[in-house]
Amino acid sequence: HMIRTSEGGDIQSITTQYPGTWDPKHQGNGFLIEGTVVDVRNQTIHDSSKHHRYVAVVINIDFIRNRKFDQNGKELDLNFQTEKIKSTGYINKYDHKQLDDPEGVSIEQFCSKLGGKALPSGYCDQQLSKLHPQVKNRLEFWGIATTMKPMQIAKGQKLRVKTQGDSMIIESCSVVQQHAKNYTGEDVLGGWTSKITSAPKEDSSKPLPGQDKEGVDDSEWD
C-alpha cells in the first residue's frame, strides 16, 4: 500500500492507496467510546475509482462499551456509573468502589474486531506504531470529512464516539461537556445524549397544517 504524507498548516494529511474497491464492512451493533483527543489529521483513501476523505481522530481511551438496541432497532441509553459510592457514616466521607461495566469492552477485544490491530490492515499501516499496544490505550477513529470538519475537533477535547457497526468508522460523535458530577456520580446538567437527540423546537408561530390555506378556495387545492 502506497502512503503519501503531507503537512498542511497544523493538520497532517495522509493518503493511502487502497487496492480494489474501498467498502468498509460494519457488522455488529457498534461501540460507544469516550476519551481525550490527542491528534487530528486528514485521511484520504484512494481506491481504484475515487478518493474517500475522512478526518482521523486519535484518542486516549477512557472506556469502550457495546451499543445496545431494542427489538425495534431503537438504541438503548445504558447509563453506567463507574463506581459505587457509599457513606462511611462520617460527614462527607464516602467509600468509592469501582464497578465492572457489564457492557465494557477491553481495547484488546476492540482490536480483535478490526483484525487484531488498532487499524485494519491496509488502512494506514504507518499509524500503527502510534497506537495501542505501542502507545497504551490509544486508538483512532475515522469520520466522513464533510461531517467532521464543521465540528472543528481539537486536541485536549473529551469526545464521545459511536461507531458504524464493530469498526473504527464514526457514525456520530460529540464533545463531552466537562462539568461537575453530583454525589451519585450522575451528570448534573443531564446526559450528553440529550444534546444530540433532542429535536429542534417547533416554531409556535408557524401555522398548523391546513391553517395556511385559510381564505383560499377549496377548488384550488384539488
Contacts in CASP RR format, 6 or more apart in sequence:
PFRMAT RR
TARGET T0000
AUTHOR 0000-0000-0000
METHOD contacts of the structure
MODEL  1
HMIRTSEGGDIQSITTQYPGTWDPKHQGNGFLIEGTVVDVRNQTIHDSSK
HHRYVAVVINIDFIRNRKFDQNGKELDLNFQTEKIKSTGYINKYDHKQLD
DPEGVSIEQFCSKLGGKALPSGYCDQQLSKLHPQVKNRLEFWGIATTMKP
MQIAKGQKLRVKTQGDSMIIESCSVVQQHAKNYTGEDVLGGWTSKITSAP
KEDSSKPLPGQDKEGVDDSEWD
1 16 0 8 1.000
1 17 0 8 1.000
1 18 0 8 1.000
1 19 0 8 1.000
1 122 0 8 1.000
1 125 0 8 1.000
2 16 0 8 1.000
2 17 0 8 1.000
3 14 0 8 1.000
3 15 0 8 1.000
3 16 0 8 1.000
3 17 0 8 1.000
3 124 0 8 1.000
3 125 0 8 1.000
3 126 0 8 1.000
4 14 0 8 1.000
4 15 0 8 1.000
5 12 0 8 1.000
5 13 0 8 1.000
5 14 0 8 1.000
5 15 0 8 1.000
5 126 0 8 1.000
6 12 0 8 1.000
6 13 0 8 1.000
6 14 0 8 1.000
7 13 0 8 1.000
11 40 0 8 1.000
11 41 0 8 1.000
11 42 0 8 1.000
12 41 0 8 1.000
12 42 0 8 1.000
13 41 0 8 1.000
13 42 0 8 1.000
13 43 0 8 1.000
13 44 0 8 1.000
14 41 0 8 1.000
14 42 0 8 1.000
14 43 0 8 1.000
14 44 0 8 1.000
14 56 0 8 1.000
14 124 0 8 1.000
14 126 0 8 1.000
14 127 0 8 1.000
15 44 0 8 1.000
15 45 0 8 1.000
15 46 0 8 1.000
15 51 0 8 1.000
16 43 0 8 1.000
16 44 0 8 1.000
16 45 0 8 1.000
16 46 0 8 1.000
16 122 0 8 1.000
16 123 0 8 1.000
16 124 0 8 1.000
17 46 0 8 1.000
18 45 0 8 1.000
18 46 0 8 1.000
18 47 0 8 1.000
18 122 0 8 1.000
18 123 0 8 1.000
19 47 0 8 1.000
19 48 0 8 1.000
20 47 0 8 1.000
20 48 0 8 1.000
21 47 0 8 1.000
21 48 0 8 1.000
21 49 0 8 1.000
22 45 0 8 1.000
22 47 0 8 1.000
22 52 0 8 1.000
24 120 0 8 1.000
24 164 0 8 1.000
24 167 0 8 1.000
24 169 0 8 1.000
25 167 0 8 1.000
26 163 0 8 1.000
26 164 0 8 1.000
26 165 0 8 1.000
26 166 0 8 1.000
26 167 0 8 1.000
26 169 0 8 1.000
27 165 0 8 1.000
27 166 0 8 1.000
28 165 0 8 1.000
28 166 0 8 1.000
29 66 0 8 1.000
29 67 0 8 1.000
29 68 0 8 1.000
29 69 0 8 1.000
29 165 0 8 1.000
29 166 0 8 1.000
30 66 0 8 1.000
30 67 0 8 1.000
30 162 0 8 1.000
30 163 0 8 1.000
30 164 0 8 1.000
30 165 0 8 1.000
30 166 0 8 1.000
30 167 0 8 1.000
30 171 0 8 1.000
31 64 0 8 1.000
31 65 0 8 1.000
31 66 0 8 1.000
31 67 0 8 1.000
31 105 0 8 1.000
31 110 0 8 1.000
31 161 0 8 1.000
31 162 0 8 1.000
31 163 0 8 1.000
31 165 0 8 1.000
31 166 0 8 1.000
32 64 0 8 1.000
32 65 0 8 1.000
32 66 0 8 1.000
32 67 0 8 1.000
32 160 0 8 1.000
32 161 0 8 1.000
32 162 0 8 1.000
33 59 0 8 1.000
33 61 0 8 1.000
33 63 0 8 1.000
33 64 0 8 1.000
33 65 0 8 1.000
33 139 0 8 1.000
33 141 0 8 1.000
33 160 0 8 1.000
33 161 0 8 1.000
33 162 0 8 1.000
33 163 0 8 1.000
34 61 0 8 1.000
34 62 0 8 1.000
34 63 0 8 1.000
34 158 0 8 1.000
34 159 0 8 1.000
34 160 0 8 1.000
34 161 0 8 1.000
34 176 0 8 1.000
35 59 0 8 1.000
35 60 0 8 1.000
35 61 0 8 1.000
35 62 0 8 1.000
35 63 0 8 1.000
35 158 0 8 1.000
35 159 0 8 1.000
35 160 0 8 1.000
36 59 0 8 1.000
36 60 0 8 1.000
36 62 0 8 1.000
36 156 0 8 1.000
36 157 0 8 1.000
36 158 0 8 1.000
36 159 0 8 1.000
37 57 0 8 1.000
37 58 0 8 1.000
37 59 0 8 1.000
37 153 0 8 1.000
37 154 0 8 1.000
37 155 0 8 1.000
37 156 0 8 1.000
37 157 0 8 1.000
37 158 0 8 1.000
37 159 0 8 1.000
38 58 0 8 1.000
38 59 0 8 1.000
38 60 0 8 1.000
38 138 0 8 1.000
38 155 0 8 1.000
38 156 0 8 1.000
39 57 0 8 1.000
39 58 0 8 1.000
39 140 0 8 1.000
39 155 0 8 1.000
40 55 0 8 1.000
40 56 0 8 1.000
40 57 0 8 1.000
40 58 0 8 1.000
40 153 0 8 1.000
40 154 0 8 1.000
40 155 0 8 1.000
41 55 0 8 1.000
41 56 0 8 1.000
41 58 0 8 1.000
42 53 0 8 1.000
42 54 0 8 1.000
42 55 0 8 1.000
42 56 0 8 1.000
42 145 0 8 1.000
43 53 0 8 1.000
43 54 0 8 1.000
43 55 0 8 1.000
43 56 0 8 1.000
43 124 0 8 1.000
43 142 0 8 1.000
44 51 0 8 1.000
44 52 0 8 1.000
44 53 0 8 1.000
44 54 0 8 1.000
45 51 0 8 1.000
45 52 0 8 1.000
45 54 0 8 1.000
45 123 0 8 1.000
46 52 0 8 1.000
53 144 0 8 1.000
53 145 0 8 1.000
53 146 0 8 1.000
54 142 0 8 1.000
54 143 0 8 1.000
54 144 0 8 1.000
54 145 0 8 1.000
54 148 0 8 1.000
55 142 0 8 1.000
55 143 0 8 1.000
55 144 0 8 1.000
55 145 0 8 1.000
55 148 0 8 1.000
55 149 0 8 1.000
55 153 0 8 1.000
56 124 0 8 1.000
56 127 0 8 1.000
56 140 0 8 1.000
56 141 0 8 1.000
56 142 0 8 1.000
56 143 0 8 1.000
57 140 0 8 1.000
57 141 0 8 1.000
57 142 0 8 1.000
57 143 0 8 1.000
57 148 0 8 1.000
57 153 0 8 1.000
57 159 0 8 1.000
57 161 0 8 1.000
57 170 0 8 1.000
57 173 0 8 1.000
58 130 0 8 1.000
58 131 0 8 1.000
58 138 0 8 1.000
58 139 0 8 1.000
58 140 0 8 1.000
59 138 0 8 1.000
59 139 0 8 1.000
59 140 0 8 1.000
59 141 0 8 1.000
59 159 0 8 1.000
59 161 0 8 1.000
60 137 0 8 1.000
60 138 0 8 1.000
61 107 0 8 1.000
61 132 0 8 1.000
61 137 0 8 1.000
61 138 0 8 1.000
61 139 0 8 1.000
62 158 0 8 1.000
63 82 0 8 1.000
63 101 0 8 1.000
63 104 0 8 1.000
64 104 0 8 1.000
64 105 0 8 1.000
64 106 0 8 1.000
64 107 0 8 1.000
64 109 0 8 1.000
64 110 0 8 1.000
65 78 0 8 1.000
65 80 0 8 1.000
65 101 0 8 1.000
65 103 0 8 1.000
65 104 0 8 1.000
65 105 0 8 1.000
66 103 0 8 1.000
66 104 0 8 1.000
66 105 0 8 1.000
67 75 0 8 1.000
67 162 0 8 1.000
67 165 0 8 1.000
68 75 0 8 1.000
68 76 0 8 1.000
68 78 0 8 1.000
68 103 0 8 1.000
69 75 0 8 1.000
69 76 0 8 1.000
70 76 0 8 1.000
77 193 0 8 1.000
78 103 0 8 1.000
79 186 0 8 1.000
80 99 0 8 1.000
80 101 0 8 1.000
80 102 0 8 1.000
80 103 0 8 1.000
81 99 0 8 1.000
81 184 0 8 1.000
81 185 0 8 1.000
81 186 0 8 1.000
82 98 0 8 1.000
82 99 0 8 1.000
82 101 0 8 1.000
83 96 0 8 1.000
83 97 0 8 1.000
83 98 0 8 1.000
83 99 0 8 1.000
83 185 0 8 1.000
84 96 0 8 1.000
84 97 0 8 1.000
84 99 0 8 1.000
85 94 0 8 1.000
85 95 0 8 1.000
85 96 0 8 1.000
85 97 0 8 1.000
85 183 0 8 1.000
85 184 0 8 1.000
85 185 0 8 1.000
86 94 0 8 1.000
86 95 0 8 1.000
86 97 0 8 1.000
87 93 0 8 1.000
87 94 0 8 1.000
88 94 0 8 1.000
88 95 0 8 1.000
94 183 0 8 1.000
107 132 0 8 1.000
107 137 0 8 1.000
107 139 0 8 1.000
110 139 0 8 1.000
111 117 0 8 1.000
111 118 0 8 1.000
111 132 0 8 1.000
113 166 0 8 1.000
113 167 0 8 1.000
114 120 0 8 1.000
114 167 0 8 1.000
114 168 0 8 1.000
115 121 0 8 1.000
117 128 0 8 1.000
118 127 0 8 1.000
118 128 0 8 1.000
118 131 0 8 1.000
118 132 0 8 1.000
118 138 0 8 1.000
118 139 0 8 1.000
118 140 0 8 1.000
118 168 0 8 1.000
119 125 0 8 1.000
119 127 0 8 1.000
119 128 0 8 1.000
119 131 0 8 1.000
119 140 0 8 1.000
119 168 0 8 1.000
120 168 0 8 1.000
127 140 0 8 1.000
128 134 0 8 1.000
130 138 0 8 1.000
131 138 0 8 1.000
131 139 0 8 1.000
131 140 0 8 1.000
132 138 0 8 1.000
132 139 0 8 1.000
139 168 0 8 1.000
140 168 0 8 1.000
141 161 0 8 1.000
141 163 0 8 1.000
141 168 0 8 1.000
141 169 0 8 1.000
141 170 0 8 1.000
141 173 0 8 1.000
142 168 0 8 1.000
142 169 0 8 1.000
142 170 0 8 1.000
143 169 0 8 1.000
143 170 0 8 1.000
143 173 0 8 1.000
144 170 0 8 1.000
148 170 0 8 1.000
148 173 0 8 1.000
151 173 0 8 1.000
151 175 0 8 1.000
153 159 0 8 1.000
153 173 0 8 1.000
153 175 0 8 1.000
157 175 0 8 1.000
158 175 0 8 1.000
158 176 0 8 1.000
158 178 0 8 1.000
159 173 0 8 1.000
159 174 0 8 1.000
159 175 0 8 1.000
159 176 0 8 1.000
160 173 0 8 1.000
160 174 0 8 1.000
160 175 0 8 1.000
160 176 0 8 1.000
160 192 0 8 1.000
161 170 0 8 1.000
161 172 0 8 1.000
161 173 0 8 1.000
162 170 0 8 1.000
162 171 0 8 1.000
162 172 0 8 1.000
162 173 0 8 1.000
163 169 0 8 1.000
163 170 0 8 1.000
163 171 0 8 1.000
164 170 0 8 1.000
164 171 0 8 1.000
165 171 0 8 1.000
172 196 0 8 1.000
174 192 0 8 1.000
174 195 0 8 1.000
174 196 0 8 1.000
176 192 0 8 1.000
177 189 0 8 1.000
177 192 0 8 1.000
177 195 0 8 1.000
179 187 0 8 1.000
179 188 0 8 1.000
179 189 0 8 1.000
180 188 0 8 1.000
181 187 0 8 1.000
181 188 0 8 1.000
182 188 0 8 1.000
213 221 0 8 1.000
END
